[in-house]
Amino acid sequence: MLKAIAQRWREHWLRPSPYSDLYQALGAILIGLLSASGVLLFKQVIRWVHWLFWAQGGGWLAAHGGRWWLALVPAVGGLLVGVLRHRWLPEEKHHGVAAVMEAVALAGGRLRYRETPLKALVSAISLGAGASVGPEDPSVQIGASLGSMVGQKLHMSDQRTRLLVGAGVAAGIATAFNAPIAGVFFAVEIISGEFFLSSFGMIVLSAVMAAVLTRALVGPMPAFPIPLYAYHGPLDLPFYLGLGVLAAPVAVGYIYAIYWARDAFRALHLPAWVTPVLAGLVVGAVGLFYPQILGDSYEAVGNILAGRELIIGTLLVLVVLKIVLTALSLGAGFIGGVFAPSLFLGAALGGAYGVAISRLFPTLHLVPSAFALVGMAAVLAGTVRAPVTAIMLLFEMTDDYHIVLPLMFAVTVSMLISQMLEPESVYTLGLVRAGLRLFRGRAVDVLEAIKVREVMEQLPVTIRHDMPLKTVSALFDQFHTHGLPVVDDQGRLLGILTLQDLQHALHADPANRDRPASAFCRKRLVVAYPDESIKEALRRMSVHDIGRLPVVDPAHPDRLLGWINRASIIRAYDLALTRRATMQQRGEEVRLEALTEAPVLEMTVSQGSPVAGKTVAEIQWPEDVVLVRVQRGATLLIPHGDTRLQPGDRLAIVAEPEAVAALRTLLEGRDRSAPRK
């Protein structure tokens, strides 16, 4: 019966007809209601777990062992998280929102949705036990997985499946914050990156239905209590400018801390179930003195917004502790999001800043909690790089137009400065480190993803400004070049002397042989910068019809760093083709993971491995293992039976979790009980 209904729905949705818009609307309504139900259940499970760990387990520990034993509560939660992840959850290259972004960009929105209930349970244990993570990223994944499941079950096209994923994401955020408009813009800014009337309508409808169900069950109240706010006019704006300036480095430091912690824990090579226990002990010990950092910290944010606990020193300590412990929790293996911690960071930073400003300018009657509210949006925007989402989220919670002006001002300042300090967001930095750059929810042109610094050449020689042309001519012959930079006595760039300039000067007047190079070099330069894309540098070379560009420091345009020429462009194309092949292969891997519900692992054939030098057919592979590809340096190989593996080969393998230990023994020579990376 259900299969017949699904088939009929699919036929009407995919086939152009007067009713196709109606079926799309029904799909959006379904996903919105399902996502809201899933997120509300997830939040209820968090409350149950928190009661079990702290009211029951914590009460027993405090009664029998004293207050210090409460530090064990997050450690016990970490043990459960570690065991569940190690035994039943496969390894993932990316987590939470980043995994959804990758699936939308590369695999048509196809996610491994069957794992989502267990992930949600592990996340609920993480939050309920007190790990310093947030519930919003798991909420996003619940909605995205439901949208992906509907798309895959009904065999939708990539475009429609992506749309369903975006609708689920919007519903997840709408339910998490009781803010449907913020959910819509989060889906558009972070996930889909596109604004089309047809897709936008579905996303809006899904978020609206999620909000309707949420408000029917839990009421219309926003996620946080909102302080009274009074806007005194343009005189207030400079103070919010200062808040935006402070929020940017906090957001960037938060991003860096998260990835540093992940790298550090991977480098330790500890068993997967041990690291959450160690992190839980640290979180629990710190939580005895600063309970505000435990869990999602919503209660602490509410106290700050209500004007309670506004002590500058305490708030600044909480900013540092929240960054460190959130990074520690996520790096150790607790499952949760980065959204809620960034809101806490903004509230604590804004609260401390507001108290300081109100004391310095008492006659202005500034409200510190209002700065805390705006600080939440400023740090959030600097962290996730979704400024409209941050603005709309706070606007929906306050329902006050007067706060929009300082809100937009602080968010814009924070965004601009944070992008200068770190171009990538907390979500995209992990994708970029894996070689995937996204723009508007899609993988960017591979040449745009290659920076000038990756392919620029070091200069073989420079020409001193007082060097005579006869000596310069000998340099051109020696290095077989068509252009060289001219520098002064301090090595500062003055201009470029090309072979054409040299020949023209020598033919115009033989006496020019003894004249200095600075008299003939081109001083109006076209340059490149190390952090711009090679595509932009290539466009500039084409427009000006030149074959080389000096690479200079943006802060010091006369400081020469390198050289871009035709050989550099050829290397860039070669690198771009390699990366494109890798991204295409990764897209197929994500699709394969969604289809088989088994992870695609990456492992390296180590020196002295039993498989080194053997063909694929000669190797005794464990059961439930499929070799997908072989990466040998810059070469991508599709494996066959006669493909001979070599040390250093990077293999992509589909494997069930039970086979991972045997694979590591086979490929890396490690013991079966060795920890997973």
Stockholm file with secondary structure:
# STOCKHOLM 1.0

chainA/1-677         MLKAIAQRWREHWLRPSPYSDLYQALGAILIGLLSASGVLLFKQVIRWVHWLFWAQGGGWLAAHGGRWWLALVPAVGGLLVGVLRHRWLPEEKHHGVAAVMEAVALAGGRLRYRETPLKALVSAISLGAGASVGPEDPSVQIGASLGSMVGQKLHMSDQRTRLLVGAGVAAGIATAFNAPIAGVFFAVEIISGEFFLSSFGMIVLSAVMAAVLTRALVGPMPAFPIPLYAYHGPLDLPFYLGLGVLAAPVAVGYIYAIYWARDAFRALHLPAWVTPVLAGLVVGAVGLFYPQILGDSYEAVGNILAGRELIIGTLLVLVVLKIVLTALSLGAGFIGGVFAPSLFLGAALGGAYGVAISRLFPTLHLVPSAFALVGMAAVLAGTVRAPVTAIMLLFEMTDDYHIVLPLMFAVTVSMLISQMLEPESVYTLGLVRAGLRLFRGRAVDVLEAIKVREVMEQLPVTIRHDMPLKTVSALFDQFHTHGLPVVDDQGRLLGILTLQDLQHALHADPANRDRPASAFCRKRLVVAYPDESIKEALRRMSVHDIGRLPVVDPAHPDRLLGWINRASIIRAYDLALTRRATMQQRGEEVRLEALTEAPVLEMTVSQGSPVAGKTVAEIQWPEDVVLVRVQRGATLLIPHGDTRLQPGDRLAIVAEPEAVAALRTLLEGRDRSAPRK
#=GR chainA/1-677 SS CHHHHHHHHHHHHHSCCTTHHHHHHHHHHHHHHHHHHHHHHHHHHHHHHHIIIIIIIIHHHHHHHCGGGGGHHHHHHHHHHHHHHHHHSCCCSSCHHHHHHHHHHHSTTCCCGGGHHHHHHHHHHHHHHTCSCBSHHHHHHHHHHHHHHHHHHTTCCHHHHHHHHHHHHHHHHHHHHTCHHHHHHHIIIIIICCCCHHHHHHHHHHHHHHHHHHHHHHCSCCSSCCCCCCCCCGGGHHHHHHHHHHHHHHHHHHHHHHHHHHHHHHHHTCCTTTHHHHHHHHHHHHHHHCGGGSTTCHHHHHHHHTTCSCCHHHHHHHHHHHHHHHHHHHHHTCCCBSHHHHHHHHHHHHHHHHHHHHHHCGGGCCCHHHHHHHHHHHHHHHHHCCHHHHHHHHHHHHCCGGGHHHHHHHHHHHHHHHHHHCSSCTTHHHHHHTTCCEETTEECCTTTTSBHHHHCBCCSCCEETTCBHHHHHHHHHHHTCSEEEEECTTCCEEEEEEHHHHHHHHHHCGGGGGSBGGGTSBCSCCCBCTTSBHHHHHHHHHHHTCSEEEEEETTEEEEEEEEEEHHHHHHHHHHHHHHHHHHHHHHHHHHHHHHHSSCEEEEECCTTCTTTTCBGGGSCCCTTEEEEEEEETTEEECCCTTCBCCTTCEEEEEECGGGHHHHHHHHHCCCTTSCCC
#=GC SS_cons         CHHHHHHHHHHHHHSCCTTHHHHHHHHHHHHHHHHHHHHHHHHHHHHHHHIIIIIIIIHHHHHHHCGGGGGHHHHHHHHHHHHHHHHHSCCCSSCHHHHHHHHHHHSTTCCCGGGHHHHHHHHHHHHHHTCSCBSHHHHHHHHHHHHHHHHHHTTCCHHHHHHHHHHHHHHHHHHHHTCHHHHHHHIIIIIICCCCHHHHHHHHHHHHHHHHHHHHHHCSCCSSCCCCCCCCCGGGHHHHHHHHHHHHHHHHHHHHHHHHHHHHHHHHTCCTTTHHHHHHHHHHHHHHHCGGGSTTCHHHHHHHHTTCSCCHHHHHHHHHHHHHHHHHHHHHTCCCBSHHHHHHHHHHHHHHHHHHHHHHCGGGCCCHHHHHHHHHHHHHHHHHCCHHHHHHHHHHHHCCGGGHHHHHHHHHHHHHHHHHHCSSCTTHHHHHHTTCCEETTEECCTTTTSBHHHHCBCCSCCEETTCBHHHHHHHHHHHTCSEEEEECTTCCEEEEEEHHHHHHHHHHCGGGGGSBGGGTSBCSCCCBCTTSBHHHHHHHHHHHTCSEEEEEETTEEEEEEEEEEHHHHHHHHHHHHHHHHHHHHHHHHHHHHHHHSSCEEEEECCTTCTTTTCBGGGSCCCTTEEEEEEEETTEEECCCTTCBCCTTCEEEEEECGGGHHHHHHHHHCCCTTSCCC
//
